[in-house]
Amino acid sequence: MLHGGPPGPAGPLFPLGAALPPAAAPTPEIAAGVLRPGMARAAGRTADTAVSWMTPPEYVQDVLLPALGEGARAAGRPRPRMVTVLHAALARRGRSPLILAQRAAAAHLRAPHYVAMLRLAGLDIDVSDPVSGARELVEEGVFLYGGLEELAARIRHCFASGIDEVVLNTSGVTQVQGFGKAVADLRDILAELSPNRATPGQFRRRRAAMARAALGARTPATTTVSERAISAQGSRIGL
């Protein structure tokens, strides 16, 4: 369809009668959301990228990546890239990680399919108690909270676990303290991860310049960090 052709044979479950006009542009990647092994196998057979959300790195390594590889081998194709979205916030004065985790993940902690994945990953979470669930996310490191060095080490651990790309989601900070504070967290974390990390003085001047540029940008105040798709991929760090 992305090349202007028909969608293919009608499937037995979800027949599709649709078409897209051809576009003179590179074909985008097809990404599939993945939480449990069945979807990982399906993504391995068909997708360019698998995307998980709130999945502990050990669970990705031990459960999702093997299933993703199984699906890819069955289809005779390379394993799709593995992208994981992580909630993150820097430990700063006046912040409560429990409140940040509740605001960021409350809806997911009430969703049976997310709770089932987290329980499969070994977390003690019940769909009827999202407050205790948020505490478990923080205590088990699924919601990343801590100092710069600690968060950078946890993100590097994700890469060591076989994850190809990490997307940092600071929506908890956005909801509690606003968009500017969330972007400041991201800038600090990405600077800590950067192989060409600036000195503190250089970074403060750079951040001030970026802040001045952001104030002049015509960006809606309601834009969320997650919608900006801020990611750290391997050693290539960018905002």
Secondary structure by P-SEA (a helix, b strand, c coil): ccccccccccccccccccccccccccccbbbbbbccaaaaaaaaacccbbbbccccaaaaacccaaaaaaaaaaacccccbbbbbbbbbcccccccaaaaaaaacccccccaaaaaaaaaaccccccccaaaaaaaaaaacccccccaaaaaaaaaaaaaacccbbbbbaaaaaacccaaaaaaaaaaaaaaaccccccaaaaaaaaaaaaaaaaaccccccccccccccccccccccc
